[in-house]
Amino acid sequence: MLQYNFNRVFKARGIEKPYRFLHHAGISSNLASKISKNEVHRLDLNIMERLCIILNCTSNDLLEWIPEENTNIPADHALRLLEKPEKEIDFTRKLNAIPLGKMTDISNLIDEYLKRTGQ
């Protein structure tokens, strides 16, 4: 079953108060509340695009696929890319655990990555 998983992106982006973030970005109160509680079942494409812009992600980042028990598709099927990851990424927590003296090294690694990938 395909479903939305906004919390994964919020956590990866270090957004601790999703409702406030979304509402401040111009998302209506009602929709911001539903998104922050992960209670959305449908989104218009224009809203999906807006979320992708403000969260700097793709629509695939907002979706996850949980195969039902009787689902039988090959391991290399494209839909498997959307399977729920075993571990969610929490960069904020990881960065907060790094001693300040090592932050320059981390910043340099990120800069090097961005330069290498053209971002």
N, C-alpha and C positions, 0 to 999 in steps of 0.2 A: 504494500500500500504506500503510495506517495503521500507525504504530508510536509507541512512547513516545520522548520526548526530555526526560529529566529534567535533563540537563546544562544546557540552555538556561535553565531556571528557577533552578538552582543558581547559575549564573554571574550572572544578573540580580539575584539576591538577595545576591550576595557571599559565598556559602557555598563556602569553599575546601576543606573536608573533609566532603563529603556523608555518608559513612558515620558519622562521629562525630555529626554533626548529627541524622541520622535515628535512630540508636541512642539518643541522649540524649532524643529525642522519644518513645521508646517503641516504635519499630519493631524487630522481631526482628533479631538479628544476620544471619541468613541473607538475609532480605528486604532489609535495609539494604545489604548487600554487593551483591546483584543490582541494586538500584536505583542505587547509586552507580557501578556499572560499566555502567549502561544495558543490562542483560541480562534485563530483564523482558519477558515476552510476554503475560502475563495478570495482571490484578489484580481481586480482589473489589471490589465497589462500596464496601464499608465501608472498605477500605484506601485506595481512591482518594479517598474523602471525607476521610479522616484526613490524607492527603498534602496535599490542597487546603487544609485548615484550617491545618496547620503551615507551609505554604509561601505562604499567602495568595494562592491562585491558583484558577483554574477547571480543570476536567478538560481543556478545550480547550488550556490552556497546557501540559499535559503530553503532548499528542499532536501529531504532525506527519504530514502526508500527502505521500508521494512518489509522484506518478503514474507508472504504468508506461508504457512507450513507446507502446503501442497504446491508451491511455486517451484517449477523446475526449469530454470534457464541456465545456460552455460556460465562458467566462472568468468569468462572474458566478455560477457555481454555488457554493453555500454551502461545499462541501468545500474549495474553493480557499483559504478563510480559514485552513486548517490546513497549507497548503504551507510547506515549509521556507523560512524567511526568507533573503534574500540575505546578511544580516549579523546576527550575534547581538549582543545588547546586553550590554555589560560595564560596568555603571555604576560598579563599584568602581574599575576602572582609570581611567575618565573622571574620577571625583571625586578620585582621588589626584593627578591631573595639574593640578587647579585650585589656584592659589596660595591659601594660607590667608586672605589679605586679601579674597578674593572669595567665600569660603564663606558669608558672611552673605547676599550677594546670591542665591546658589543656594538657601539655606535659605528666604529670603523668597519666592522663586519657587515652591518646593515648597509652602509654607504657603498661598500664594495659590491654587494649583491645587487643593489639598485642600479649601480653603474653598469654592471655586467649584463643585466636583463633589460637595460634601456628604460627604466622607469624613473 
